[in-house]
Amino acid sequence: MHRAYLLLVTAIVEIGAGLFLLILPSVPLALLLGVEQATLEATFIGRVAGAALLAIGVACGVGRKGDCTPAQLGLLIGVLIYDAAVAVLLAYAGLVLNFAGIALWPAVVLHTILAVWCVICLRASP
């Protein structure tokens, strides 16, 4: 699959998640982790994560144009690291920490698929 589509999908997902975390961090925390009442600290860290996701999404949106530039390859590697780490961390939260939000496992699957897609795009790069 074409890397521009991967970066577009990543941009849409991460900008949406980033804005959601910035505006209403307690909702994504409840959906992902099943946390009913987020602490002030968790809410703050959620907003920091939202800002980071917004930055990743914007970078992917801008970086999707062009053909296999070194910057685009660097962006793909960064997104691969992010998606793989998030998939592992969310799976750890569900399996070891016993968090159980309704969106936890769909998020694990989504980030795993995006990580695999990144690997496919990187392997196809000249």
PyMOL commands that set and color helices and strands:
alter all, ss='L'
color gray80, all
select helices_A, chain A and resi 3-23+26-33+40-63+70-95+104-124
alter helices_A, ss='H'
color red, helices_A
deselect
rebuild
show_as cartoon
